[in-house]
Amino acid sequence: MITEKAAPHATAHEAGTATQGQGQGEDQAQAPASPPGRSRGGVQLLVLALGFVMASLDTGIMNVAANDLRARLGLTMSGLTWVVDGYVLAFAALLLLAGSLAKRFGARRIYLVGLAVFTAASLLGAVAPNGAVLVAARFVQGVGAALFMPSSLSLLMHAFPEPARRAKILGIWSAIVSTSVGLAPTVGGLLVGTLGWRSIFLVNLPIGLAGLLLTRRVIAAVPARGSALGGSGHVLGLLALGALSYALIEGPDRGWSAPVVLGAFAVAAVALAGFLVRERAVRAPILPVSLFADRSFAAANAVGFLFNFAFYGALFVLGLFLQTARGASPVTAGLQMLPAVLVLPFGNMLYARFGPRIGNRTALTASLALSAAGYVLLFLILAPGLPYWVLAVVLALTNIGGGVSSPALTGVLMAAAGREHTDIGSATLNANRQIGSLVGIAGMGAVLTGAGDGYQGAAFAFALTAGALAVAAVVGRMGIRTRA
């Protein structure tokens, strides 16, 4: 599963279910607009998709550009991992806070702020003179994405209130996002190969500016409503994730027994404990701790973490492997990733056809097992003489499993959370999956630091990917109730 029908680190469907009802407020006390006509509705859809497209392109492009970034800026493997994970860290830590901000201050206002922050951070990334500034720019991009992504789905839900039309619009939305994700490696390869790595950030500027101008013109405002922000909980969560990221990324370079690394692990543990205590004590927790008493809900979140751990860890490895071990140029690497990406919609269609018949638990565990088997095969056959077409076929077949797993996992979560907790349950799964992405990229970076980014390092990384997916399949089979 080399990529996912996702904006940076969330599928379109996943993000939609995670944010419905989170940001129904808006910055002006204005009645909801009447249902848009066909022409205006199309414009609204495209405007709200701009942020997702921008973030999707940026994420896919970054994986193709990683090797060039490392060479041009003299980055170590830990520095390169920070460039990728700095974005994911900010996004994962602030995603739930962004939903509360959208309620309190208005979805359109937060959407515009997020777009502005992301666009400004892209400009900073384009002019970054060194790795430290680039990491800072990526972190700020993550802040912007965390703000505009939940709000964009909330605004879409409000713009198209009619269920039948909304379902059609969400299908078109998913197609737009999937197309941008699928084209991202090729676009990234072309940009890096012809204009250099700075162009991958400059391409965001016209998209971001168009989104800012058009949103104010065609997207209606709706009333804001009060919402507790839970600031202390978000600070503890950010501290825990940040300290864990530091320990995992710097551990291979500094040594796992280095005082600063051990101290980071300790800070992460203390912050996590404080977060859990705080969540149990307050009336309106950020995460529904009580829901984790439900075996299916807990299993779904465990599977989501492992799924994204494997998913984005493998993506990070693949972009480097194709260029460093197989000698592909950025353009060639982008093209070589297409077979794995283009099968995702086929996996989605397989789920739509067979998922309701066999049940989400069976669809999820079978697809995870298929993906795990694919990575076991890659581990066994990966060698310098391996023809590209064999690699492409195995990755494509493996990625079909990813196309089935994601909607099946969402279905399991919806059944476990029930109607009363649909929104917060979905948001929890979404945030948990982003944490999986964060740890997966850091973990794979540690593997490559120890084993190198050639064939041996890639083989070890794919073995770790297979292990995570196999554990996810077992957890899903044993933890999810049959009714899911």
RAMO-V464235 format. One record per run of one state. SS is the DSSP state (helix for helix, strand for strand, loop for the rest). FROM is the first residue (numbers start at 1). LEN is the number of residues. If there is no record, write none. Layout:
ss->(SS/SS)
from->(FROM/FROM)
len->(LEN/LEN)
This chain:
ss->(loop/strand/loop/strand/helix/loop/strand/loop/helix/loop/helix/loop/helix/loop/helix/loop/helix/loop/helix/loop/strand/loop/helix/loop/helix/loop/helix/loop/helix/loop/helix/loop/helix/loop/helix/loop/helix/loop/helix/loop/helix/loop/helix/loop)
from->(1/6/8/10/12/20/27/28/38/74/77/106/107/127/131/160/163/196/199/219/223/224/231/255/259/282/289/294/295/325/330/337/338/343/344/359/360/382/388/418/419/452/455/480)
len->(5/2/2/2/8/7/1/10/36/3/29/1/20/4/29/3/33/3/20/4/1/7/24/4/23/7/5/1/30/5/7/1/5/1/15/1/22/6/30/1/33/3/25/5)
